Amino acid sequence: MSFEKTKWIWQNNEFLPFDEAKIHATAFGLHYGTGVFEGIRCYDTAGGPAIFRLKEHMDRFYASAEVYKLKIDYAPEALNEAICETVRRNEFKNCYIRPTAYSDAGSLGIRSVCPTGINILAWEWPNDFGAEKLAKGMRVTVSPYRKFHSSMIPTTAKATGNYLNSILAVREAAARGFDEAILLDVNGNLAEGAVENIFLIKDGKLLTNDQNSSILLGITRDSAIQIARHLGCEVEIRDLKLHELLSADEVFLTGTAIEIAPVREVDGKIIGNGARGPITEQIQKNFFEIVAGRKPEFQHWLYPIGQNAVAGAVA
Ligand SMILES: Cc1ncc(COP(=O)(O)O)c(C=O)c1O
């Protein structure tokens, strides 16, 4: 992904031009990885741009911040409005939104609790794997890097430092020519993709794991579970074994960046018929209809950004 400059970044209650949004070299979070963030998508719908499951993302944002004692001095309604205004001021319809809360400058003693800095970025980021892979499926590998256990670092908190593990795994997978890495947990069960949750389909049943396998509880994961149940598909949530991945009829990954992405191959082993399977296709199709605002029964997942833009650069 290349990063084109956007017009505005929200930083600590101010809208700043892109080049002016800076963090000091002494920021505690830069040194020790104490930051939390969200990845959220805004979709263009018939009723205007709308943010997908904003409440669930912001509930997770505040919960993640709580784990690292990052005090957020803004009510959820204020941050929701700041997010919508960031999208409006940048004049986006479809975009990715990244709120971040981090320990800012104060002290570098490891016991310090520093002031919290908050940034909100938005940029245009079409699906990370592109339309072709969404239709044909991805080639993944089981990573030699294990997912750290949630007793080491809580995996249900979306913290910046967690991504060192994901970055090692994706770089190693890319170096061997794969699209994505699947990490096992410390017990050898499936954990998740580097930045996605994993689903298997066997004999018409959807299988996925939960926090017992040291995963982030993805909001797209929850959406896929709800969509599958809505379609009448049975969903079983339990630990998953590597052999179940290799012998699955269908496999797909879920995440805000890649949405619902089929897997066609695991380390050279062809999954199903080597293309997107029929149940994956149904769930994916429904997901894209929901985010486009074409499914009234899921309209409550969409938060319209509204039209009340404020003139001027500063909130
Ligand atoms: C480690 C990890 N697992 C799963 C996910 C999927 O979560 P979500 O669907 O909320 O984007 C992500 C992405 O945020 C992630 O980084």
The ligand as an SDF file (V2000), in Angstrom:
LIG
                    3D

 16 16  0  0  0  0  0  0  0  0999 V2000
   -4.4760  -10.0420   14.6350 C   0  0  0  0  0  0  0  0  0  0  0  0
   -5.7810   -9.7240   13.9900 C   0  0  0  0  0  0  0  0  0  0  0  0
   -6.7630  -10.6340   13.9850 N   0  0  0  0  0  0  0  0  0  0  0  0
   -7.9510  -10.3840   13.4250 C   0  0  0  0  0  0  0  0  0  0  0  0
   -8.2270   -9.1810   12.8110 C   0  0  0  0  0  0  0  0  0  0  0  0
   -9.5670   -8.9090   12.2170 C   0  0  0  0  0  0  0  0  0  0  0  0
  -10.2730   -7.9690   13.0040 O   0  0  0  0  0  0  0  0  0  0  0  0
  -11.3960   -7.0410   12.3990 P   0  0  0  0  0  0  0  0  0  0  0  0
  -12.3330   -7.9420   11.6700 O   0  0  0  0  0  0  0  0  0  0  0  0
  -12.0330   -6.3960   13.5760 O   0  0  0  0  0  0  0  0  0  0  0  0
  -10.7380   -6.0770   11.4890 O   0  0  0  0  0  0  0  0  0  0  0  0
   -7.2340   -8.1950   12.7850 C   0  0  0  0  0  0  0  0  0  0  0  0
   -7.4710   -6.8930   12.1630 C   0  0  0  0  0  0  0  0  0  0  0  0
   -7.7990   -5.9690   12.8180 O   0  0  0  0  0  0  0  0  0  0  0  0
   -5.9910   -8.4670   13.3980 C   0  0  0  0  0  0  0  0  0  0  0  0
   -5.0160   -7.5600   13.3860 O   0  0  0  0  0  0  0  0  0  0  0  0
  1  2  1  0
  2  3  1  0
  2 15  2  0
  3  4  2  0
  4  5  1  0
  5  6  1  0
  5 12  2  0
  6  7  1  0
  7  8  1  0
  8  9  2  0
  8 10  1  0
  8 11  1  0
 12 13  1  0
 12 15  1  0
 13 14  2  0
 15 16  1  0
M  END
$$$$
